Amino acid sequence: MPSPIRTLVHDFRWIHLAVGLSGNTLFFVGSILFLPTFEPWKTLAVWMFIVGSALMLLGSLGELLKQTLAPNE
Protein backbone atom coordinates (compact mmCIF):
# COMPACT_ATOMS: atom_id res chain seq x y z
CA MET A 1 0.00 0.00 0.00
CA PRO A 2 1.57 3.32 -1.05
CA SER A 3 2.01 6.09 1.50
CA PRO A 4 -0.24 9.16 1.24
CA ILE A 5 2.77 11.43 0.62
CA ARG A 6 4.06 9.22 -2.19
CA THR A 7 0.58 9.19 -3.75
CA LEU A 8 0.30 12.97 -3.43
CA VAL A 9 3.72 13.50 -5.01
CA HIS A 10 3.16 10.97 -7.79
CA ASP A 11 -0.46 11.67 -8.73
CA PHE A 12 -0.66 15.39 -8.02
CA ARG A 13 2.72 16.78 -9.05
CA TRP A 14 1.12 19.97 -10.34
CA ILE A 15 0.05 20.97 -6.81
CA HIS A 16 3.48 22.01 -5.56
CA LEU A 17 4.11 23.86 -8.82
CA ALA A 18 0.84 25.78 -8.46
CA VAL A 19 1.59 26.56 -4.81
CA GLY A 20 5.07 27.82 -5.67
CA LEU A 21 3.79 29.92 -8.56
CA SER A 22 1.11 31.44 -6.32
CA GLY A 23 3.79 32.29 -3.77
CA ASN A 24 5.98 33.89 -6.41
CA THR A 25 3.05 35.96 -7.67
CA LEU A 26 2.12 37.17 -4.19
CA PHE A 27 5.76 38.03 -3.48
CA PHE A 28 6.06 39.99 -6.75
CA VAL A 29 2.83 41.94 -6.25
CA GLY A 30 3.80 42.59 -2.63
CA SER A 31 7.09 44.04 -3.88
CA ILE A 32 5.24 46.45 -6.15
CA LEU A 33 3.01 47.54 -3.27
CA PHE A 34 6.12 48.74 -1.37
CA LEU A 35 6.65 51.51 -3.93
CA PRO A 36 5.94 55.03 -2.59
CA THR A 37 2.86 55.38 -4.80
CA PHE A 38 1.14 52.57 -2.91
CA GLU A 39 1.95 53.80 0.63
CA PRO A 40 -1.56 53.01 2.01
CA TRP A 41 -1.17 49.38 0.89
CA LYS A 42 1.99 48.59 2.89
CA THR A 43 0.22 46.37 5.42
CA LEU A 44 -1.21 44.29 2.59
CA ALA A 45 2.25 44.18 1.00
CA VAL A 46 3.74 42.78 4.21
CA TRP A 47 1.11 40.06 4.40
CA MET A 48 1.61 39.23 0.72
CA PHE A 49 5.33 38.83 1.45
CA ILE A 50 4.66 36.53 4.40
CA VAL A 51 2.08 34.35 2.64
CA GLY A 52 4.06 34.38 -0.62
CA SER A 53 7.21 33.28 1.18
CA ALA A 54 5.37 30.46 2.93
CA LEU A 55 3.88 29.25 -0.36
CA MET A 56 7.27 29.38 -2.08
CA LEU A 57 8.69 27.28 0.76
CA LEU A 58 5.87 24.73 0.39
CA GLY A 59 6.42 24.62 -3.37
CA SER A 60 10.13 23.97 -2.85
CA LEU A 61 9.41 21.25 -0.32
CA GLY A 62 7.06 19.63 -2.83
CA GLU A 63 9.81 19.71 -5.45
CA LEU A 64 12.21 18.15 -2.92
CA LEU A 65 9.72 15.38 -2.18
CA LYS A 66 9.22 14.78 -5.89
CA GLN A 67 12.95 14.44 -6.45
CA THR A 68 13.42 12.28 -3.37
CA LEU A 69 10.45 9.93 -3.79
CA ALA A 70 10.41 9.64 -7.58
CA PRO A 71 13.88 10.56 -8.89
CA ASN A 72 13.60 8.58 -12.15
CA GLU A 73 10.22 9.87 -13.30
C-alpha positions as a Markdown table, in Angstrom:
| # | Residue | x | y | z |
|---|---|---|---|---|
| 1 | Met | 0.0 | 0.0 | 0.0 |
| 2 | Pro | 1.6 | 3.3 | -1.0 |
| 3 | Ser | 2.0 | 6.1 | 1.5 |
| 4 | Pro | -0.2 | 9.2 | 1.2 |
| 5 | Ile | 2.8 | 11.4 | 0.6 |
| 6 | Arg | 4.1 | 9.2 | -2.2 |
| 7 | Thr | 0.6 | 9.2 | -3.8 |
| 8 | Leu | 0.3 | 13.0 | -3.4 |
| 9 | Val | 3.7 | 13.5 | -5.0 |
| 10 | His | 3.2 | 11.0 | -7.8 |
| 11 | Asp | -0.5 | 11.7 | -8.7 |
| 12 | Phe | -0.7 | 15.4 | -8.0 |
| 13 | Arg | 2.7 | 16.8 | -9.0 |
| 14 | Trp | 1.1 | 20.0 | -10.3 |
| 15 | Ile | 0.0 | 21.0 | -6.8 |
| 16 | His | 3.5 | 22.0 | -5.6 |
| 17 | Leu | 4.1 | 23.9 | -8.8 |
| 18 | Ala | 0.8 | 25.8 | -8.5 |
| 19 | Val | 1.6 | 26.6 | -4.8 |
| 20 | Gly | 5.1 | 27.8 | -5.7 |
| 21 | Leu | 3.8 | 29.9 | -8.6 |
| 22 | Ser | 1.1 | 31.4 | -6.3 |
| 23 | Gly | 3.8 | 32.3 | -3.8 |
| 24 | Asn | 6.0 | 33.9 | -6.4 |
| 25 | Thr | 3.1 | 36.0 | -7.7 |
| 26 | Leu | 2.1 | 37.2 | -4.2 |
| 27 | Phe | 5.8 | 38.0 | -3.5 |
| 28 | Phe | 6.1 | 40.0 | -6.7 |
| 29 | Val | 2.8 | 41.9 | -6.3 |
| 30 | Gly | 3.8 | 42.6 | -2.6 |
| 31 | Ser | 7.1 | 44.0 | -3.9 |
| 32 | Ile | 5.2 | 46.5 | -6.1 |
| 33 | Leu | 3.0 | 47.5 | -3.3 |
| 34 | Phe | 6.1 | 48.7 | -1.4 |
| 35 | Leu | 6.6 | 51.5 | -3.9 |
| 36 | Pro | 5.9 | 55.0 | -2.6 |
| 37 | Thr | 2.9 | 55.4 | -4.8 |
| 38 | Phe | 1.1 | 52.6 | -2.9 |
| 39 | Glu | 2.0 | 53.8 | 0.6 |
| 40 | Pro | -1.6 | 53.0 | 2.0 |
| 41 | Trp | -1.2 | 49.4 | 0.9 |
| 42 | Lys | 2.0 | 48.6 | 2.9 |
| 43 | Thr | 0.2 | 46.4 | 5.4 |
| 44 | Leu | -1.2 | 44.3 | 2.6 |
| 45 | Ala | 2.3 | 44.2 | 1.0 |
| 46 | Val | 3.7 | 42.8 | 4.2 |
| 47 | Trp | 1.1 | 40.1 | 4.4 |
| 48 | Met | 1.6 | 39.2 | 0.7 |
| 49 | Phe | 5.3 | 38.8 | 1.4 |
| 50 | Ile | 4.7 | 36.5 | 4.4 |
| 51 | Val | 2.1 | 34.4 | 2.6 |
| 52 | Gly | 4.1 | 34.4 | -0.6 |
| 53 | Ser | 7.2 | 33.3 | 1.2 |
| 54 | Ala | 5.4 | 30.5 | 2.9 |
| 55 | Leu | 3.9 | 29.3 | -0.4 |
| 56 | Met | 7.3 | 29.4 | -2.1 |
| 57 | Leu | 8.7 | 27.3 | 0.8 |
| 58 | Leu | 5.9 | 24.7 | 0.4 |
| 59 | Gly | 6.4 | 24.6 | -3.4 |
| 60 | Ser | 10.1 | 24.0 | -2.9 |
| 61 | Leu | 9.4 | 21.3 | -0.3 |
| 62 | Gly | 7.1 | 19.6 | -2.8 |
| 63 | Glu | 9.8 | 19.7 | -5.4 |
| 64 | Leu | 12.2 | 18.2 | -2.9 |
| 65 | Leu | 9.7 | 15.4 | -2.2 |
| 66 | Lys | 9.2 | 14.8 | -5.9 |
| 67 | Gln | 13.0 | 14.4 | -6.4 |
| 68 | Thr | 13.4 | 12.3 | -3.4 |
| 69 | Leu | 10.5 | 9.9 | -3.8 |
| 70 | Ala | 10.4 | 9.6 | -7.6 |
| 71 | Pro | 13.9 | 10.6 | -8.9 |
| 72 | Asn | 13.6 | 8.6 | -12.2 |
| 73 | Glu | 10.2 | 9.9 | -13.3 |
